[in-house]
Amino acid sequence: KLDLGKAGRFTGAGALIGKKLYLAVTTPALDLAALHGKLNRTRLAGTLGGEAGEEAQHVRAKFTQEGYLFEADADINRKQIDVHRLLARAAGGEATLTGFLSLDSARAFIVRGELARFDPSRFGAYPKASINSRISADGALAPQPSVKLAFRIDKSRFLDHPLAGEGRLSAAPGRVESADVGLRLGPNQARVT
């Protein structure tokens, strides 16, 4: 049993088979607003489960409610964390993410994401939008954080204004090494180089 207070309760079972632990817990009503105040109140039903062995673990989750779907699928071992899929879907729009984090001294990472008709206001107290975008980020967390970021936004709306843009930048603490970013929101345009 896992008690998250006002957010909800999970119940389930686990089994040790050989040298591997199998676990699955379910909830009938997970409330995201109790986990973070800006999120909408929810009653998500779903399962969190996985397998854990001496060398690796696999984690998966799926939570649903009318109009909502959240999914996660990831592997963890001594060398890296692989996020095969994170998905948040509501009202016909969705955000998906995949990624990789090395657990060596450099902590290198790769993240790829896509937004399709994504409206953050469907998830909580956020601006109304319909965003179509692709984003990629590559970098390392050590010895100093650094990132190379690229994005493209097409056929989107933000606060009922057309939104589009694209850009690339490289950054590290205290400095932007290179940038070429352009955004258009309604009649307004901005460019950073």
Secondary structure, 3 states (H helix, E strand, C coil): CEECHHHCEEEEEEEEECCEEEEEEEEEEECHHHHCCCECCCCEEEEEEEEECCCEEEEEEEEEECCEEEEEEEEEECCEEEEEEEEEEECCEEEEEEEEEECCCCCEEEEEEEEEEECHHHCECCCCEEEEEEEEEEEECCCCCEEEEEEEEEEEEECCEEEEEEEEEEEECCEEEEEEEEEEECCEEEEEC
